[in-house]
Amino acid sequence: MNNAPSGGGARRLLSWLPVLMLLGGVANHLWFVHRHQLSPWLGAGFGMFSTTDVGSTRQVYLTAALVDGSDYWVELEEPYRDTLLRARGLPSDAWLARLAAAAFEVLQDDPSVHFPARPLMLTIEVWRNRYAPETLQPTAERLARGSYPFPDDFGN
């Protein structure tokens, strides 16, 4: 005689749903870490204590190439720091493009920015520090790089 209530298979399947969702989240996080250079400290934090690659240790460099061949370092302040922090944590092509658009807006609207020559290209690079397993010797590793032409109407 079977005393199991009807629908026991569905309940059993539903009891595994939280486990499957957690495993799906872990798999998604690992994919973003390895494919899109997501900082392991972001996106649910799986593996965050196994690395020193925390977002705040990454460096983002914005450099404007000028028509005379020189470079001009660009610094973003508020309110665009959020875009900078997001691009630093997940340096995908989309976030680098958003950061470039924010930089163009800042540079266009800031009267204190004066280029010594006409800017041609904005280059954005995201770097992180890696440490050798045996010696802990630090080395810099570039995670992402994007180059974006300045708008034709820039400076007008």
Secondary structure as the mmCIF struct_conf table of DSSP 4:
data_model
#
loop_
_struct_conf.conf_type_id
_struct_conf.id
_struct_conf.beg_label_comp_id
_struct_conf.beg_label_asym_id
_struct_conf.beg_label_seq_id
_struct_conf.end_label_comp_id
_struct_conf.end_label_asym_id
_struct_conf.end_label_seq_id
HELX_LH_PP_P HELX_LH_PP_P1 ALA A 4 PRO A 5
TURN_TY1_P TURN_TY1_P1 SER A 6 GLY A 7
HELX_RH_AL_P HELX_RH_AL_P1 GLY A 8 SER A 15
TURN_TY1_P TURN_TY1_P2 TRP A 16 TRP A 16
HELX_RH_AL_P HELX_RH_AL_P2 LEU A 17 HIS A 36
TURN_TY1_P TURN_TY1_P3 PRO A 40 TRP A 41
BEND BEND1 LEU A 42 LEU A 42
TURN_TY1_P TURN_TY1_P4 GLY A 43 ALA A 44
TURN_TY1_P TURN_TY1_P5 PHE A 46 GLY A 47
HELX_RH_3T_P HELX_RH_3T_P1 MET A 48 SER A 50
BEND BEND2 THR A 52 THR A 52
HELX_RH_3T_P HELX_RH_3T_P2 GLY A 55 THR A 57
STRN STRN1 GLN A 59 LEU A 66
TURN_TY1_P TURN_TY1_P6 VAL A 67 ASP A 68
BEND BEND3 GLY A 69 GLY A 69
STRN STRN2 ASP A 71 VAL A 74
TURN_TY1_P TURN_TY1_P7 GLU A 78 TYR A 80
HELX_RH_AL_P HELX_RH_AL_P3 ARG A 81 GLY A 89
BEND BEND4 LEU A 90 LEU A 90
HELX_RH_AL_P HELX_RH_AL_P4 ASP A 93 ASP A 109
TURN_TY1_P TURN_TY1_P8 PRO A 111 SER A 112
BEND BEND5 PRO A 116 ALA A 117
STRN STRN3 PRO A 119 TYR A 131
TURN_TY1_P TURN_TY1_P9 PRO A 133 THR A 135
STRN STRN4 PRO A 138 PRO A 149
HELX_LH_PP_P HELX_LH_PP_P2 PHE A 150 PRO A 151
TURN_TY1_P TURN_TY1_P10 ASP A 152 GLY A 155
#
